[in-house]
Every structure is written in structure tokens, then in C-alpha cells.
Amino acid sequence: MNKLVKYILFVFAGLIALLILLLLFTRTAMFRHIVKEQVVKMANRELGGKVEIDRLEGNFFSHLSVQGFFCRFGSDRYSSGF
């Protein structure tokens, strides 16, 4: 087989493997924690308040559940029961 074809197949197989690993990583608690922290940071900046999320559950492809959502504006505190 030509070296160029082998190289292209090797790169393609590596990209597929990397994609599979990335999809598996999105199902971990570490990934959900990273996403939660980024969402809280962005919401705090955009809303001008303080947003808290206790926990994210589920996966990002079929369903996602937010546990313990709180939002503070000044001395007012709002919570959601979802």
C-alpha cells in the first residue's frame, strides 16, 4: 500500500478514536462539573448577580437535569424546583 494512503488511514483512525474518547468523556462527572462551572461563571457575568447550581445530571445528548438552581440579585434570592 502506498505510504500516503497508510498515513491518511492512520490519521483518519486517530480522529475517529479521538472523537469516541471525547464522546465518552462527555458522560463523566468531571465533564459535568466543568460545564457547570462554566455556565455559572457566564451566568454571573451576563446577569449581574450570583448564580448557584448544585448538580447537573444526565447526559448532553438525550436529557439534562439541573438540581439546586439559585439566583441572587442584591439581597433577593430566587430558587427553582427543577
Protein Blocks (a to p, Z undefined) as FASTA:
>chain_A
ZZklmmmmmmmmmmmmmmmmmmmmmmpmklmmmmmmmmmmmmmmmnopacddfbdgdjfk
lbccdehiaddehjbccddfZZ
